[in-house]
Amino acid sequence: MKACILSTVDMSRMTMASIYTDYFDKNGIEYDYIYVDKFKDPIMGSPTMIYPYSAEGFENAAFVPKLLHYWKMRKFATQLFKQRDYDFLVVWGSLTAFIFADIIKKFLCNKCCINIRDFFYNDNWLMNKWLSVAMNNATFNTVSSDALIPYLPGKKFIAIHSLNESLLYSLTPRKKLRDKKEPLRIMYIGWIGRLEYVYKIIDDLKDDTRFELYFIGMGAEDVDKYIEGKNICNVRTHGKFPPQDTSMYLENADIIYNLYGFGSKHFDIALSIKLYYAIYMHIPLLGFKGTYTLETAQKCGIGFEVNPTNFYGLGDRLYSFYHGLDQREISEKCDQYIDSIRDNNERLRIELDAILMA
């Protein structure tokens, strides 16, 4: 048996592909990567072959020029489909499914799964049309958030949440709260974006000795520029890092930062990967009202609501919230949620067994 993971995003945004690569590695199934290579990131898993498609010059391009460049990837991938004769294809993301819909139907009908990670122009008729072609010709489809399902065409959905246990296994969930004599470490880890909110929280908590703010990942350079010359003593930064170092940084976190956009489906129905960091570690998460991420965090007892238009007084509210938590209670709720995620992962394993191990 031979499988392939096809993606139009770079490796740094595909950490959850490990749920497939771990399965392939464990069962001795050959698999390839056909992917967009933006930043020469290290490869995950132990693929048989890798086929990078260069994105040089398009790393930060606007959507239309990037789409036109990625569209040329169709010929590149089609040749590989013919040569490698895959038994199963994992299609990573909405854009990939959109670009390759007709090719999937022609070469891998009922021999693939479509992995939808977020709401991506799903209300656009053209996007919806081609997603429908791809997803209706898939054996099954997976989503990162069950709130996405009403907005998608297709059949047989499995919610595969972004809990990457192979990345986090070395972390020990918190057994007790931070002592009041110690500062609380708020951590934003990953690609540092939505800088307007980053700057707001820096302005509100700067030099507040109850908190330390950590910005870890690509884009931290913008934070450095913002604080330059301001003599702010409680902000720490570090630039891009390899995915395998995620747990090394997270083990120092007390609170996870998850303040992105709001008021659009793209943000409101997504379940952020940061949510799973917080749930796995049994620690609080900062989120905006009305987002499914915050709602889920609150069900686990760890969600702290932030007003996106007014951060004033955030420090006092957050400090009181944190030290009013019952660590045993939130640990129980977080573990229950993780158990439900593992149940869904088992459903995925059963589906893959039926296709690849029959």
Helices and strands as residue ranges (DSSP letters): E 2-7, G 11-13, G 15-17, H 18-26, E 30-37, E 49-54, H 63-71, H 73-84, E 88-92, H 94-107, E 112-116, H 125-136, E 140-143, G 146-151, E 157-159, H 165-168, E 184-189, H 195-205, E 211-216, H 220-227, E 235-238, G 243-245, H 246-250, E 255-257, H 265-268, H 273-281, E 285-288, H 292-299, E 303-306, H 314-323, H 327-356
